[in-house]
């Protein structure tokens, strides 16, 4: 899985070229690897030079992203034990949110009508 920045950087079939790299003669792999990285950098610079683009979560209309969304996104790039820890955090946050909604509902039920 690629991050939003990797998707920008790996345009022009660079992933395909990277997949072919092990099949290139060993003495040419180093130079080809450097060329690939230079092309990635050029893609990223072009992306930001256009000015009207922003990677990934920046499309939230100026609002801060929800923390659960951030956790779910970074989870994809973690090791299994780290994913488990993030899952536990997500479950805990979800339970806290439900409790907050429940507690708020109980406060409203106890209020006298005006």
C-alpha positions as CSV (number, residue, x, y, z in Angstrom):
1,X,0.0,0.0,0.0
2,X,1.3,3.4,-0.9
3,X,0.9,6.6,1.1
4,X,-0.6,9.7,-0.5
5,X,2.9,11.1,-1.1
6,X,4.2,7.8,-2.5
7,X,1.3,7.9,-5.0
8,X,2.4,11.3,-6.1
9,X,6.0,10.4,-6.3
10,X,5.5,7.1,-8.1
11,X,3.8,8.4,-11.2
12,X,5.1,7.5,-14.6
13,X,5.1,3.8,-13.9
14,X,7.9,4.1,-11.4
15,X,6.5,1.1,-9.4
16,X,6.9,-1.0,-12.5
17,X,10.5,0.1,-13.0
18,X,11.2,-0.7,-9.3
19,X,9.7,-4.1,-9.7
20,X,12.1,-4.8,-12.6
21,X,15.1,-3.6,-10.8
22,X,16.2,-7.0,-9.4
23,X,16.3,-8.3,-13.0
24,X,18.7,-5.6,-14.2
25,X,22.4,-6.3,-14.3
26,X,23.9,-5.8,-10.8
27,X,26.4,-3.2,-12.0
28,X,23.5,-1.1,-13.4
29,X,21.1,-1.4,-10.5
30,X,22.7,1.4,-8.4
31,X,22.5,4.0,-11.2
32,X,18.9,3.0,-12.1
33,X,17.9,3.2,-8.4
34,X,19.3,6.7,-8.2
35,X,17.5,7.7,-11.4
36,X,14.2,6.3,-10.0
37,X,14.7,8.4,-6.8
38,X,15.4,11.5,-8.8
39,X,12.3,11.0,-10.9
40,X,10.2,10.5,-7.7
41,X,11.6,13.8,-6.3
42,X,10.8,15.6,-9.6
43,X,7.2,14.3,-9.4
44,X,6.8,15.5,-5.8
45,X,8.2,18.9,-6.7
46,X,5.9,19.2,-9.7
47,X,3.0,18.2,-7.6
48,X,3.6,21.0,-5.1
49,X,4.6,23.6,-7.7
50,X,1.1,23.4,-9.1
51,X,-0.1,25.0,-5.9
52,X,-3.7,23.8,-6.0
53,X,-2.9,20.4,-4.6
54,X,-2.3,19.0,-1.2
55,X,-1.6,15.4,-0.2
56,X,-4.2,13.1,1.3
57,X,-6.0,14.4,4.4
58,X,-5.5,18.0,3.4
59,X,-8.7,17.7,1.5
60,X,-10.6,18.1,4.7
61,X,-11.7,21.7,3.9
62,X,-9.4,23.3,6.5
63,X,-10.9,21.2,9.4
64,X,-8.5,19.1,11.5
65,X,-8.7,15.4,10.7
66,X,-10.4,13.2,13.2
67,X,-7.9,11.4,15.3
68,X,-9.6,8.0,14.6
69,X,-9.1,8.6,10.9
70,X,-5.4,9.3,11.4
71,X,-5.0,6.1,13.5
72,X,-6.8,4.1,10.8
73,X,-4.6,5.5,8.1
74,X,-1.2,5.0,9.8
75,X,-2.3,1.5,10.9
76,X,-1.9,0.3,7.3
77,X,1.9,0.9,7.6
78,X,2.5,-0.7,10.9
79,X,3.8,-4.1,12.0
80,X,1.2,-6.5,13.3
81,X,2.0,-5.9,17.0
82,X,1.7,-2.1,16.3
83,X,-1.6,-2.6,14.5
84,X,-2.9,-4.5,17.5
85,X,-2.0,-1.6,19.8
86,X,-3.6,0.9,17.5
87,X,-6.7,-1.4,17.3
88,X,-6.9,-1.3,21.1
89,X,-6.6,2.5,21.1
90,X,-9.4,2.7,18.5
91,X,-11.6,0.4,20.5
92,X,-11.0,2.4,23.7
93,X,-11.7,5.7,22.0
94,X,-14.9,4.3,20.4
95,X,-16.1,3.1,23.9
96,X,-15.3,6.5,25.4
97,X,-17.3,8.2,22.6
98,X,-20.3,5.9,23.2
99,X,-20.1,6.5,26.9
100,X,-20.0,10.3,26.3
101,X,-23.1,10.1,24.1
102,X,-24.9,7.9,26.6
103,X,-24.0,10.2,29.5
104,X,-25.1,13.2,27.5
105,X,-28.4,11.5,26.8
106,X,-29.0,10.8,30.4
107,X,-28.3,14.5,31.4
108,X,-30.8,15.6,28.8
109,X,-33.4,13.1,30.1
110,X,-33.0,14.4,33.6
111,X,-33.5,18.1,32.7
112,X,-36.9,19.6,33.4
113,X,-38.8,20.9,30.4
114,X,-39.0,24.7,30.0
